[in-house]
Structure formats: structure tokens, C-alpha cells
Amino acid sequence: MRINELSNEKKIVLLFSSYPFPATEALNIALNLFKDNHASFDYQKIYEIAALNGVAPLLYRNLQNFENLPQFFKDRLNNAYMHSLKNNVLNAEETLKLLDFLQKEKIQAIPLKGSIASEIIFNDSGIYPATDIDILIRPEDMEKSERIILRCGYEKIRFPEPKDLLSSHYHFIYKKENFFLELHWNLVKRYFVVPPDFWWQEIVTLNYSGIELKSLSPERYIIYTVFRLFDHCFSPLKFFVLVSGLISKYEKEIDWEKLLFYAGYYKMERLIVFTLKLLNELYSTPCAELILKKRNTGYDFLKREVIKNIFMENKKEHLKMILFSLLLDSPLDYARLIFERIFPKPSEIRLRYGLPMNSKKVYAYYLMNPFLVFTRKNPRH
């Protein structure tokens, strides 16, 4: 699927979900659509698509100066922005409290994406709607950090079993009232192998409302956000916006050769190159020529599948990942992944199907998995 094959509503959402502003070409396309007397718009549908993709606040900013838009449509976008702003302010305050408690116990912690990123990267607390609080800590600080988190009133979401998460995942989840906290000890899983220490190299310090916060280096932040986009099957659109905004923010500081070196070393080069080229094409996101010149076999095919998947309803993400895993660097890596999806470790089986640690059902599910993996509708992550 190409952009010109999308409905008018989807085109508007895609074109106006860019940051820091829609590219000139996108604006011209959109203006022509709005001026075309034959073009019809379902503004309710535009809002629904934008809200589903987490970009309604960004559409509010990019469309607020357009005339002749229905008042109900502008009001709904404004409400989405205000809701995101309120939620992000509360999330940011809670994040700072948690970071302060961790720092007092001499635990290094790095806030990731979310409400604080909305302010630092987009210079607007309402642009990027945060759903969780994400914090990275060192693996050796996990137990101590958890004790602090629990003292702050959070409850650990017990399911699945911690040992299974440690072996097959990369974070624990905690809840307090309306706050969800993901405590990370690594930032990639399953598809690539990156040691936890990698993320702590060359960390930088940022100023947020007069408070000094640690942050990933720009190259590592890009790798993390691209992986997260990939891990969620290139959906929703707000994940694209985060990567694009991050690159736009730190364009002059990014060491593109270093980024490409890390990507190649950890067998992520094909994924990184594909994603950055796609962002450059869709949103004119800055990208070094050495990456744009890289050959990316299957680029046009995978681009069509990504765009199609963004707007697809009733997604079977585990099946889509079989397709998008073609972005792994080698056929051998792809074959290994497919084998592990069909014949996974017992811990992965328990995570996938919600089985307790000592359940004997793991053997039955292991035998059925080659069939279930192609039929189940709501896979566990």
C-alpha cells in the first residue's frame, strides 16, 4: 500500500502527525486535498484514527490554524491535547518523585520517553501522550529498586512469574492508582542481544525544569526507540513521531557513523537503516547521507506493509512480526527467530499463554504451540 492508496482521512492523519512541522510536500498534498471540492472528509473518522494512533494532540497543533474545519472536530482535538497535557504533567511529577527516591538510595536511573520526553524532545508537555512511566536501572539494582518502589505505594503486577520475565523479557510492571511503572533492566529483548551495560555508556545530563536528569546518548536513544517501534509492529504512529522528534531534536549531536557501527555490531543495521529511510521519506526526518545511500533489500515491499499495518484493525501482531522480522540482518538470524517462535523456551511458553511457574500444562502448550502461534488472537508480550 502506497500513501496515495490511503483514504483521505488516513492521508490527513499521516501527513499531519509529523514533528516539528509537516514537510512542505505534505502540506501541499494536504492543502490540495482540502481545496479539492471532490474530496470528502469524515472528520469523525479522522479523529478516531488519530486518537487510536496517539497523534490527536499533534494534529491539534498542526491543524489549529487551518480555517473552515468543523468546530466539533477542532474541539475534539483540543480535548485530546488537554487530556494529554494533564496526564503528562501528573506523570512527570510522579516520575520525578520516583527518581528522587532512587537517587537518595544512590541508585542511578534514567527516565525514558513518556511525559518528560514530551517536554524535552517536543518542547510541549501535551504533544506526546504518555501511558506509562518508564525508568531504566542497572540489573544489579533491581531488588533494591523494587523495595523503594513498593515503599512508594506501588504494587507489583505479579503475573507472569518474575523468573520467566528475567529470562525472556526486559522489565517489571508496577501499579499505583492511575500510574503504571515499567522498571527496565534492558531496552531490547528476544530479537537482538544487547548487554545491559551498553545503555549506560556515554550517558548525558539534561536539564528539566531546573532538575538535572540522566539520559541515554542520542545514538543509543535512537536504537532503543527504533527497536520499540519494531517490537510493536511499527504501530501506532506516535512511536514514529517519537523517533522522528528525537532525531530532529539532536540532529547536530548525532554521530551517524557511531550509530551505524552500533547497529551493525548488534545486528540491527538493516532495521535501523530501513526505519530512518522510511522516516526521511514520510516526514523529511533528518538522516545522514551515508545511511540514505545504504541498500535495503525489500524496502518498498516492507514500506507498503508498514503503512498498511499502521491503519489495520484487528492486528495479529505475532504474525506480523514474522513478516517484519525480515528486517533482521541475516537469514540465519531470521531462521533462528522463527524456530524460537515455534519451539520456544518453557519460560516463553509460560509468558505467552499465561501459565504459572510449576504448571504441567506447559508441555501440552509446547506441543500445541506450532498450531496456536498462527491462530491465537491476543498474544501475551
C-alpha positions as CSV (number, residue, x, y, z in Angstrom):
1,M,0.0,0.0,0.0
2,R,1.3,3.4,-1.0
3,I,0.3,6.7,0.6
4,N,-1.8,7.7,-2.4
5,E,-3.8,4.5,-2.0
6,L,-4.9,5.5,1.5
7,S,-8.3,7.1,2.2
8,N,-8.4,10.9,2.6
9,E,-8.8,10.5,6.3
10,K,-5.8,8.3,6.7
11,K,-3.7,10.6,4.5
12,I,-4.6,13.6,6.7
13,V,-3.6,11.7,9.9
14,L,-0.3,10.5,8.4
15,L,0.6,13.9,6.8
16,F,-0.1,15.9,9.9
17,S,1.4,13.6,12.5
18,S,4.9,14.9,11.8
19,Y,7.2,16.9,14.0
20,P,8.4,19.6,14.3
21,F,6.1,20.6,11.4
22,P,4.7,18.9,8.3
23,A,7.1,18.8,5.4
24,T,6.4,21.2,2.6
25,E,5.4,18.4,0.3
26,A,3.0,17.0,2.9
27,L,1.5,20.5,3.4
28,N,0.9,20.9,-0.3
29,I,-0.7,17.5,-0.6
30,A,-3.0,18.3,2.4
31,L,-3.9,21.7,1.1
32,N,-4.8,20.3,-2.3
33,L,-7.0,17.7,-0.5
34,F,-8.8,20.4,1.5
35,K,-9.2,22.6,-1.6
36,D,-10.5,19.7,-3.8
37,N,-14.2,20.1,-4.0
38,H,-14.5,16.5,-4.9
39,A,-12.6,15.3,-1.8
40,S,-14.9,14.4,1.1
41,F,-13.8,14.0,4.7
42,D,-15.3,12.1,7.5
43,Y,-13.9,14.3,10.3
44,Q,-15.1,11.9,13.0
45,K,-13.1,9.2,11.3
46,I,-10.0,11.4,11.1
47,Y,-10.3,11.9,14.9
48,E,-10.8,8.2,15.6
49,I,-7.8,7.2,13.5
50,A,-5.6,9.9,15.1
51,A,-6.7,9.0,18.7
52,L,-6.1,5.3,18.0
53,N,-2.6,6.2,16.9
54,G,-1.8,8.5,19.8
55,V,-1.3,11.6,17.5
56,A,-4.6,13.5,18.1
57,P,-2.6,16.1,20.2
58,L,-0.1,16.6,17.4
59,L,-2.9,17.0,14.9
60,Y,-4.4,19.7,17.1
61,R,-1.1,21.6,17.0
62,N,-0.6,21.2,13.2
63,L,-4.2,21.9,12.2
64,Q,-5.2,24.6,14.7
65,N,-4.5,27.4,12.2
66,F,-6.5,25.8,9.3
67,E,-9.7,27.6,8.5
68,N,-13.1,26.1,7.7
69,L,-12.6,22.9,9.8
70,P,-15.7,21.8,11.7
71,Q,-15.9,23.2,15.2
72,F,-16.7,19.8,16.7
73,F,-13.5,18.4,15.1
74,K,-11.3,21.2,16.4
75,D,-12.9,20.8,19.9
76,R,-12.2,17.0,20.0
77,L,-8.6,17.6,19.0
78,N,-8.3,20.3,21.6
79,N,-9.8,18.0,24.3
80,A,-7.3,15.3,23.3
81,Y,-4.4,17.7,23.7
82,M,-5.6,19.0,27.0
83,H,-6.2,15.4,28.3
84,S,-2.6,14.5,27.2
85,L,-1.2,17.7,28.8
86,K,-2.9,17.0,32.2
87,N,-1.9,13.3,32.2
88,N,1.7,14.1,31.3
89,V,2.0,16.8,34.0
90,L,0.9,14.3,36.6
91,N,3.1,11.5,35.2
92,A,6.1,13.8,35.1
93,E,5.6,14.8,38.7
94,E,5.4,11.2,39.7
95,T,8.4,10.3,37.7
96,L,10.5,13.0,39.4
97,K,9.4,11.7,42.8
98,L,10.5,8.2,41.9
99,L,13.8,9.4,40.5
100,D,14.4,11.4,43.7
101,F,13.7,8.4,45.9
102,L,16.0,6.2,43.8
103,Q,18.8,8.9,43.8
104,K,18.6,9.2,47.6
105,E,19.4,5.5,47.8
106,K,22.3,6.1,45.4
107,I,20.6,4.2,42.5
108,Q,21.3,5.6,39.1
109,A,18.1,5.8,37.0
110,I,17.3,7.1,33.5
111,P,13.7,8.2,32.6
112,L,12.7,7.0,29.1
113,K,10.3,8.5,26.6
114,G,6.9,9.4,28.1
115,S,5.8,12.6,29.7
116,I,9.3,14.0,30.4
117,A,10.3,13.2,26.8
118,S,7.3,15.2,25.5
119,E,8.7,18.3,27.1
120,I,12.4,17.7,26.4
121,I,12.0,16.5,22.8
122,F,8.9,18.3,21.6
123,N,9.1,21.4,23.8
124,D,5.4,20.8,24.7
125,S,4.1,18.7,27.5
126,G,0.9,17.8,25.7
127,I,2.3,16.6,22.3
128,Y,3.3,13.1,23.1
129,P,0.7,11.2,25.2
130,A,2.3,9.0,27.9
131,T,0.7,5.9,29.1
132,D,3.4,4.5,31.4
133,I,6.3,5.7,33.5
134,D,9.5,4.0,32.1
135,I,12.7,4.0,34.1
136,L,16.0,2.2,33.3
137,I,18.1,0.9,36.1
138,R,21.1,-1.4,36.3
139,P,20.3,-5.1,36.7
140,E,22.2,-5.3,40.0
141,D,20.0,-2.6,41.4
142,M,16.7,-4.4,40.6
143,E,15.9,-5.8,44.1
144,K,16.8,-2.6,45.9
145,S,14.9,-0.5,43.4
146,E,11.8,-2.7,43.8
147,R,11.8,-2.3,47.6
148,I,11.9,1.5,47.1
149,I,9.1,1.3,44.5
150,L,6.9,-0.7,46.9
151,R,7.6,1.8,49.7
152,C,6.2,4.5,47.4
153,G,2.9,2.7,47.3
154,Y,3.2,0.7,44.2
155,E,2.1,-2.9,43.8
156,K,3.9,-5.3,41.6
157,I,1.8,-6.9,38.9
158,R,2.6,-10.5,39.9
159,F,1.7,-12.2,36.7
160,P,3.7,-13.6,35.0
161,E,6.4,-15.2,37.1
162,P,9.4,-13.0,37.8
163,K,11.9,-15.7,36.9
164,D,10.2,-16.0,33.5
165,L,10.3,-12.3,32.9
166,L,14.0,-12.1,33.9
167,S,14.9,-14.8,31.3
168,S,12.6,-13.8,28.5
169,H,11.7,-10.1,29.0
170,Y,13.2,-6.8,29.9
171,H,11.1,-5.0,32.5
172,F,8.8,-5.5,35.6
173,I,5.4,-3.7,35.8
174,Y,4.1,-1.9,38.9
175,K,0.8,0.0,39.5
176,K,-0.3,2.7,41.9
177,E,-3.7,4.3,41.5
178,N,-3.7,5.5,37.8
179,F,0.1,5.2,37.4
180,F,1.8,2.3,35.7
181,L,5.5,2.0,36.1
182,E,7.8,-0.2,33.9
183,L,11.2,-0.7,35.6
184,H,13.6,-1.8,32.9
185,W,17.0,-3.5,33.2
186,N,17.5,-3.7,29.5
187,L,15.9,-2.0,26.4
188,V,15.8,-4.8,23.9
189,K,14.6,-8.4,24.0
190,R,14.2,-11.5,22.0
191,Y,15.1,-10.3,18.5
192,F,18.5,-8.8,19.4
193,V,21.1,-9.4,22.1
194,V,22.5,-6.2,23.6
195,P,24.2,-6.3,27.1
196,P,22.6,-4.0,29.7
197,D,25.8,-2.1,30.2
198,F,25.6,-0.8,26.7
199,W,22.9,1.7,27.6
200,W,24.9,3.2,30.4
201,Q,27.9,4.2,28.3
202,E,28.2,7.8,27.3
203,I,25.1,8.9,29.2
204,V,24.3,12.6,29.1
205,T,22.8,15.0,31.6
206,L,19.8,17.1,30.7
207,N,18.0,20.0,32.4
208,Y,14.4,19.5,33.1
209,S,12.6,22.3,34.9
210,G,15.8,23.1,36.8
211,I,16.4,19.4,37.6
212,E,19.4,17.5,36.2
213,L,18.3,14.2,34.7
214,K,20.4,11.4,33.1
215,S,19.6,10.4,29.6
216,L,20.7,7.9,27.0
217,S,23.2,9.2,24.5
218,P,21.4,10.2,21.2
219,E,22.7,7.2,19.3
220,R,21.5,4.8,22.0
221,Y,18.2,6.6,22.4
222,I,17.6,6.2,18.6
223,I,18.4,2.5,18.8
224,Y,16.1,2.0,21.7
225,T,13.1,3.9,20.1
226,V,13.6,2.2,16.8
227,F,13.6,-1.2,18.5
228,R,10.5,-0.3,20.4
229,L,8.8,0.7,17.1
230,F,9.8,-2.6,15.6
231,D,8.7,-4.6,18.6
232,H,5.3,-3.0,18.3
233,C,5.0,-3.9,14.6
234,F,5.5,-0.3,13.5
235,S,2.3,0.9,15.2
236,P,0.9,3.2,16.5
237,L,2.0,6.3,14.7
238,K,3.1,8.1,17.9
239,F,6.1,5.7,18.1
240,F,7.2,7.0,14.6
241,V,6.7,10.6,15.9
242,L,9.0,9.9,18.9
243,V,11.8,8.6,16.8
244,S,11.4,11.5,14.3
245,G,11.2,14.1,17.1
246,L,14.3,12.6,18.8
247,I,16.4,12.8,15.6
248,S,15.1,16.4,14.8
249,K,16.0,17.5,18.4
250,Y,19.5,16.1,18.4
251,E,20.4,16.2,14.7
252,K,23.6,18.2,15.2
253,E,24.7,16.0,18.1
254,I,24.2,12.6,16.5
255,D,27.3,10.7,15.4
256,W,25.8,8.9,12.5
257,E,28.9,6.7,11.9
258,K,28.8,5.6,15.5
259,L,25.1,4.9,15.3
260,L,25.7,2.8,12.2
261,F,28.6,1.0,13.9
262,Y,26.5,0.1,17.0
263,A,23.6,-1.1,14.7
264,G,26.0,-3.3,12.8
265,Y,27.7,-4.7,15.9
266,Y,24.4,-5.7,17.4
267,K,23.0,-7.0,14.2
268,M,20.4,-4.2,13.9
269,E,21.7,-2.4,10.9
270,R,19.1,-3.5,8.4
271,L,16.3,-2.4,10.9
272,I,17.9,1.0,11.7
273,V,18.6,1.8,8.1
274,F,15.0,0.8,7.0
275,T,13.4,2.9,9.7
276,L,15.5,6.0,9.3
277,K,15.0,5.9,5.5
278,L,11.2,5.5,6.0
279,L,11.0,8.4,8.4
280,N,13.0,10.6,6.0
281,E,10.6,9.7,3.2
282,L,7.4,10.1,5.3
283,Y,8.3,13.1,7.4
284,S,11.6,14.5,6.0
285,T,13.2,13.5,9.2
286,P,17.0,14.4,9.1
287,C,19.2,11.5,8.1
288,A,22.8,11.3,7.1
289,E,23.7,10.6,3.5
290,L,25.7,7.5,4.5
291,I,22.5,5.9,5.8
292,L,20.3,7.1,2.9
293,K,22.8,5.6,0.4
294,K,22.6,2.2,2.1
295,R,21.0,-0.5,0.0
296,N,18.0,-2.0,1.8
297,T,16.7,-5.1,0.0
298,G,12.9,-5.3,0.1
299,Y,12.5,-1.7,1.2
300,D,9.5,-0.9,-1.0
301,F,7.6,-4.1,-0.1
302,L,8.2,-3.6,3.7
303,K,7.3,0.1,3.5
304,R,3.9,-0.9,2.0
305,E,3.3,-3.4,4.7
306,V,4.3,-1.0,7.4
307,I,1.9,1.7,6.1
308,K,-0.8,-0.9,5.7
309,N,-0.3,-2.2,9.3
310,I,-0.5,1.3,10.8
311,F,-4.1,1.6,9.9
312,M,-5.1,-2.0,10.1
313,E,-7.7,-3.1,12.6
314,N,-7.7,-6.4,14.4
315,K,-3.9,-6.9,14.0
316,K,-2.3,-10.2,14.7
317,E,1.0,-8.8,15.8
318,H,2.7,-12.2,16.3
319,L,2.0,-13.0,12.7
320,K,3.1,-9.5,11.5
321,M,6.3,-10.0,13.4
322,I,7.1,-13.0,11.3
323,L,7.0,-10.6,8.3
324,F,8.8,-7.7,9.9
325,S,11.5,-9.9,11.2
326,L,12.8,-10.0,7.7
327,L,14.5,-6.8,8.9
328,L,16.9,-8.9,10.9
329,D,20.4,-8.7,9.5
330,S,20.9,-12.3,8.2
331,P,18.8,-15.2,7.0
332,L,20.3,-17.3,9.8
333,D,19.0,-14.8,12.4
334,Y,15.6,-14.9,10.8
335,A,15.6,-18.7,10.8
336,R,16.6,-18.8,14.4
337,L,13.8,-16.5,15.4
338,I,11.2,-18.4,13.5
339,F,12.4,-21.6,15.2
340,E,12.3,-20.0,18.6
341,R,8.7,-18.7,17.9
342,I,7.5,-22.2,17.1
343,F,9.7,-24.1,19.6
344,P,10.4,-21.5,22.4
345,K,11.9,-22.0,25.9
346,P,9.4,-23.1,28.6
347,S,9.7,-19.6,30.2
348,E,8.5,-18.1,26.9
349,I,5.6,-20.6,26.7
350,R,4.5,-19.6,30.2
351,L,4.7,-15.9,29.3
352,R,2.9,-16.4,26.1
353,Y,0.0,-18.4,27.4
354,G,-0.2,-17.1,31.0
355,L,0.9,-20.3,32.8
356,P,2.2,-20.3,36.4
357,M,5.7,-21.4,37.1
358,N,5.1,-25.1,38.1
359,S,2.2,-25.7,35.7
360,K,2.3,-29.1,33.9
361,K,0.3,-27.5,31.1
362,V,3.5,-26.1,29.7
363,Y,4.2,-29.4,28.0
364,A,0.8,-29.5,26.4
365,Y,1.1,-25.9,25.2
366,Y,4.6,-26.6,23.9
367,L,3.2,-29.4,21.7
368,M,0.3,-27.2,20.6
369,N,2.3,-24.0,20.1
370,P,3.2,-24.7,16.4
371,F,-0.5,-24.5,15.6
372,L,-1.6,-21.9,18.2
373,V,1.0,-19.4,17.1
374,F,-0.8,-19.0,13.8
375,T,-4.3,-18.9,15.3
376,R,-4.3,-17.1,18.6
377,K,-5.8,-13.6,18.6
378,N,-4.3,-11.9,21.7
379,P,-0.8,-13.0,22.3
380,R,0.9,-12.1,25.6
381,H,4.0,-10.0,25.5
